[in-house]
Amino acid sequence: MAINYQKQQVASVVSTLNKRFNIAIRQDEFNRDEYSASSLRDMLIQRINDELSGEWTTEKAMAVLRKSWVELTQTTTEIAADAELKDLLPSQGRRARVKQWSDKAGIDLDILRPARLPQGLLIFIVFVSIPLGIGMDWFLSGIMIASSLSALWILNKTATQLKYNTFEEMAEAIAWQNYLQQQKRKADHTPEGVEAAMRELIP
């Protein structure tokens, strides 16, 4: 008997494929209540190949980000290219907002960084600890390096400072990041490989 896929199952398949191929197919592109295995497989093969072949540009990044922002904020106001990110993403609740926007867009928004002063101080301590260990005590030096690296990791995980000033700057950076990833994906995945993976996932 033929297997049909419900919305929740389709969402799970799309999520798996996005991770496997490092792409950004949106789950809301598949809004029917039910799909047959063959039709879903054919549609997804086409979408994966489109994602792997369609080059990322600043314009494409802007379009994806604007569409997802409208869905996130439930507003029809389009983000201007020169819009200040600090106005779009106020400091309070910024990390959560960026995560929500990233989930809606289906792409990783790597736009936050730690505060420069503590980050710079911790990096300085790491480098100072190396000659200290050579000349005096590796045990003390090792503790300082390990502590500093741990603190740097925490800083990065809790970063709230914006890397970019305007929406256009952010879009350019995201387009370049996704373009580089796309070139790697093209080398890693052939159309035949995509079809084989799909038949494995959706028999």
C-alpha positions as CSV (number, residue, x, y, z in Angstrom):
1,M,0.0,0.0,0.0
2,A,1.3,3.4,-0.9
3,I,2.4,5.6,2.0
4,N,1.1,9.2,2.2
5,Y,3.0,11.9,4.2
6,Q,1.1,14.3,6.5
7,K,2.2,17.9,7.2
8,Q,4.2,17.0,10.3
9,Q,6.0,14.2,8.5
10,V,6.8,16.5,5.6
11,A,8.2,19.1,8.0
12,S,10.5,16.4,9.6
13,V,11.7,15.3,6.1
14,V,12.5,18.9,5.1
15,S,14.3,19.5,8.3
16,T,16.4,16.4,7.8
17,L,17.3,17.4,4.2
18,N,18.2,20.9,5.2
19,K,20.7,19.5,7.7
20,R,22.0,16.8,5.3
21,F,22.6,19.1,2.3
22,N,23.1,22.3,4.3
23,I,20.4,24.1,2.4
24,A,17.4,26.2,3.4
25,I,14.2,24.8,2.0
26,R,11.2,26.4,3.8
27,Q,8.7,24.0,5.4
28,D,5.8,26.3,4.5
29,E,6.5,25.7,0.8
30,F,4.7,22.4,1.4
31,N,1.3,23.4,2.7
32,R,-1.0,20.6,1.5
33,D,-2.4,18.3,4.1
34,E,-1.1,15.2,2.5
35,Y,1.5,14.2,-0.2
36,S,2.1,10.8,-1.8
37,A,5.6,9.5,-1.4
38,S,6.4,9.8,-5.2
39,S,5.1,13.3,-5.6
40,L,6.9,14.5,-2.4
41,R,10.1,12.8,-3.5
42,D,10.0,14.4,-6.9
43,M,9.2,17.9,-5.5
44,L,12.0,17.7,-3.0
45,I,14.6,16.4,-5.5
46,Q,13.7,19.5,-7.7
47,R,13.9,21.9,-4.7
48,I,17.3,20.4,-3.5
49,N,18.8,20.8,-7.0
50,D,17.4,24.3,-7.2
51,E,19.1,25.2,-3.9
52,L,22.4,23.6,-5.0
53,S,22.4,25.4,-8.3
54,G,20.9,28.8,-7.6
55,E,23.7,31.2,-6.6
56,W,23.3,33.4,-3.5
57,T,23.5,37.1,-4.1
58,T,22.9,40.1,-1.9
59,E,19.5,40.6,-3.6
60,K,18.5,37.0,-2.9
61,A,19.6,37.3,0.8
62,M,17.6,40.5,1.1
63,A,14.5,38.9,-0.4
64,V,14.7,35.9,2.0
65,L,15.3,38.1,5.0
66,R,12.5,40.5,4.2
67,K,10.0,37.8,3.6
68,S,10.9,36.0,6.8
69,W,10.8,39.3,8.7
70,V,7.3,40.0,7.5
71,E,6.2,36.6,8.7
72,L,7.9,37.0,12.0
73,T,6.6,40.5,12.8
74,Q,3.2,40.2,11.1
75,T,3.8,43.5,9.3
76,T,3.7,44.6,5.7
77,T,6.5,47.2,6.1
78,E,9.5,46.3,3.9
79,I,12.9,46.7,5.5
80,A,14.9,49.4,3.8
81,A,18.5,48.6,2.7
82,D,19.9,51.3,5.0
83,A,17.7,50.3,8.0
84,E,19.7,50.3,11.2
85,L,20.0,46.8,12.7
86,K,20.0,48.2,16.2
87,D,16.5,49.6,15.5
88,L,15.2,46.3,14.1
89,L,16.8,44.3,16.8
90,P,16.8,46.2,20.2
91,S,19.3,45.0,22.7
92,Q,16.7,43.5,25.1
93,G,15.8,40.1,23.8
94,R,18.1,40.4,20.8
95,R,19.5,36.8,20.9
96,A,16.0,35.3,21.0
97,R,14.8,37.6,18.2
98,V,17.8,36.7,16.0
99,K,17.1,33.0,16.6
100,Q,13.4,33.4,15.7
101,W,14.4,35.3,12.5
102,S,16.9,32.6,11.6
103,D,14.4,29.9,12.1
104,K,11.8,31.7,9.9
105,A,14.4,32.4,7.1
106,G,15.8,28.9,7.2
107,I,19.4,30.2,7.3
108,D,22.0,30.7,10.0
109,L,22.1,34.4,11.0
110,D,25.6,34.8,12.3
111,I,25.3,38.5,13.1
112,L,26.1,38.7,16.9
113,R,29.5,39.1,18.5
114,P,30.7,39.5,22.1
115,A,31.6,42.9,23.6
116,R,35.1,43.8,22.3
117,L,36.7,44.8,25.7
118,P,36.2,41.5,27.6
119,Q,36.9,39.5,24.4
120,G,40.2,41.4,23.8
121,L,41.2,41.1,27.4
122,L,40.7,37.3,27.4
123,I,42.6,36.8,24.1
124,F,45.4,38.9,25.6
125,I,45.6,36.7,28.6
126,V,45.8,33.5,26.4
127,F,48.8,34.9,24.5
128,V,50.5,36.2,27.6
129,S,50.1,32.8,29.3
130,I,52.2,31.0,26.7
131,P,55.5,32.8,27.4
132,L,54.6,32.6,31.1
133,G,54.4,28.8,30.8
134,I,57.7,28.6,28.9
135,G,59.6,30.8,31.4
136,M,58.0,30.0,34.7
137,D,55.1,27.5,35.3
138,W,53.2,25.5,32.8
139,F,50.6,24.4,35.4
140,L,49.6,28.0,36.2
141,S,49.8,29.0,32.5
142,G,47.6,26.0,31.6
143,I,45.0,27.0,34.1
144,M,45.0,30.6,32.8
145,I,44.6,29.5,29.2
146,A,41.9,27.0,30.0
147,S,40.0,29.5,32.0
148,S,40.3,32.2,29.4
149,L,39.2,29.9,26.6
150,S,36.2,28.7,28.6
151,A,35.2,32.4,29.3
152,L,35.6,33.1,25.5
153,W,33.3,30.2,24.7
154,I,30.7,31.5,27.1
155,L,31.1,35.1,25.7
156,N,30.5,33.8,22.2
157,K,27.5,31.7,23.3
158,T,25.9,34.7,25.0
159,A,27.0,37.4,22.5
160,T,24.5,40.3,22.0
161,Q,26.5,42.9,20.1
162,L,25.7,43.3,16.4
163,K,28.5,42.6,13.8
164,Y,26.9,44.9,11.2
165,N,25.3,48.3,11.3
166,T,22.7,48.2,8.5
167,F,20.4,45.6,6.9
168,E,22.3,45.7,3.6
169,E,25.6,45.0,5.3
170,M,24.1,42.0,7.0
171,A,22.5,40.8,3.8
172,E,25.9,41.1,2.0
173,A,27.7,39.0,4.7
174,I,25.0,36.3,4.7
175,A,25.0,36.1,0.9
176,W,28.8,35.6,0.9
177,Q,28.7,33.0,3.7
178,N,25.9,31.1,1.9
179,Y,27.7,31.4,-1.5
180,L,30.8,29.8,-0.1
181,Q,28.8,27.0,1.5
182,Q,26.9,26.5,-1.8
183,Q,30.2,26.0,-3.8
184,K,31.2,23.3,-1.3
185,R,27.8,21.6,-1.6
186,K,28.0,21.6,-5.4
187,A,31.3,19.7,-5.1
188,D,29.9,17.3,-2.5
189,H,26.5,16.5,-4.1
190,T,25.7,15.4,-7.6
191,P,22.1,15.2,-9.0
192,E,22.4,11.4,-8.9
193,G,23.5,11.5,-5.3
194,V,20.6,13.7,-4.4
195,E,18.1,11.3,-6.0
196,A,19.7,8.3,-4.2
197,A,19.5,10.1,-0.9
198,M,15.8,10.9,-1.5
199,R,15.0,7.4,-2.4
200,E,16.6,6.3,0.8
201,L,14.7,8.8,2.9
202,I,11.4,8.4,1.0
203,P,11.1,4.9,-0.3
